């Protein structure tokens, strides 16, 4: 089952960088346990679009992978780094599930 989840996650990563839904995303890299992803983006295009949803999809996928891989729900975390392709600068960092909790708090 974990091998199938890994295959699906790799497909999601490939679709994110090659599928055309997120044109500002130029590359996506990840660590072995899918707890950290780096999105390399055209910063101006990224900031003026809805391409941030790419981070959301990867964050959720990484969390599910970790849960099924036995990480305690109290301990799992997925970090998404957003890096400007032109400068190499990491200009945004999103931590899941914290970002989901913050979004929920803002809707109150």
N, C-alpha and C positions, 0 to 999 in steps of 0.2 A: 504494500500500500504506500509506503514512504517513497519508493522509487517512482510510483505513478504520480504522487504529489510533486516530487521534484521535477519530473518531466513536464507537468502542467505549469509549474512555476517558471521553468525555463522558457516555455512557450509564451507565457504572459510577458516575460522580460523581452523576448524577441519581438513580440507584437508591439510592445510599448515603444521600442526604439525604431522599428521598421514598418509598423502598420499604417502610419499616416494619420492616426487619431490625435497624436501629440506631436505636431510638426516642430516644435522648439526643442524636443528631446533628441539629442544626437547620439547618446550612448547611455547604457545602463550597466553597471557592474554590481556585483554582490559578493558577500563572503560565503563561506561553505555552508553555514547553517541558516542562511537567509535572515539573519538578524540585522544586517546592515546593507543598504543599497545606496549607490551614488548615481544620481541623475546628472549627466553632463548636458547642459542646455545652452541655447542661445538666450542669454539672460533677458534682453529686451523683449524678445518674442514671448518668452515664458511668462514674464511679469505682465504682459498685455494680453493674456489668453486664459483659458480654463485648463491649461496643461498641468496645473497642480493636481488635477484628479489622477494623474499618473502615479503620484506619490501615495495617494489614498489607496489605490488598487494594489500597489506593491506592499504597502503597510499591512493591509488586511490579509493578503496572501501569505506574507511572512509570519504573521501571528498565527494563522491556522496551521502552517507548516510546523511551527514550534510546538503548538499544543499537541498535535498528533505525534510529534517526535518525543513527547514526554516531559517537556519543560513545564514546571509548575505554573499555573495561571497567575500566581502572585509574582513570579519572577520573569516572565517573558517580556521582551521588549524588541521593537524593531525601530532602527534609526534610519531615516532617509536624509541623505545629504544632497543638497542641490548646488551644483558647481557650474560656474560660468566657463564654457568651453574656451572662450577667447583669452581669459586671464588666469584660469585655474583657481580662482577664488571660490571658496565655499561661502555662498551668501545666504543660505537658509538651511535649517536643520529641523526636522520634524520627528518627534518620538511618539511611537504608537505603543500602548493604547492611550498614553497621556493626551494626545491630540484629540482623541474621541471624547474623553472626559471633559476637556476644555470646551469643545464645541457644544457639548450638552449643557454645560454651565452657562454658556453665552445665550442659549435659547431660553433660559429661565426668566 
